Amino acid sequence: MPQTPDEMLTAVSESLAARTGRPLEEWLALVRSSGVDPLDQNAVRNWLRREHGVPQNSQWAIADAAAREAGWVRPTVSEYIDQQYAGAKAALRPIYDALAAAISELGDDVTIEGRGSYTPFVRGRQFAAIAAATRDRVDLGLRFTDPPQAARLQPGGGPGQATHKVSLRDVDDEQNG
């Protein structure tokens, strides 16, 4: 079973012909001839869904492959995090750093993955995610099947696969939460 995002994309790409009736190479040729900018992965995914009814995971695999073919290089985890905490959200970086350190202390099997708008933490599956939600708030998303009762724990989706979240506005929130 695929574990990393790259392994998942590879598995989906290898099954494209069975899922969609076309292998990846044909989808890439269609994207090239479509007029859609292959570096705009959102536009490629929307086009694939709208024009061809391509399922979501297949959209992601095709858009990723089209962007790479056009010269895009996926950012590293560190680069994703740096982008999330740049500019107006730079003051939130110490909150992220404190949360990430605490989550990483849960064990050597915790991995950190990169995403554009949040940072997922995984142990076989995503169990936590951190997002710079606004200019002055970081959301810690947690995935529960049976959530504990806690005043600060809010039900609701996101970030990531979270079922609940805690909002933090400074490092003291993390240390006293």
ABEGO torsion letter per residue (X at the ends): XBABAAAAAAAAAAAAAAAAGBBAAAAAAAAAAAGBBAABAAAAAAAAAAAAGBBAAAAAAAAAAAAAAAGBBBBBAAAAAAAAABEAAAAAAAAAAAAAAAAAAAEAABBBBBBAABBBBBBGBBABBBBBABAABBBBBBBBABBBBBAABBBEBOBEABABBBBBABAAAAAAX
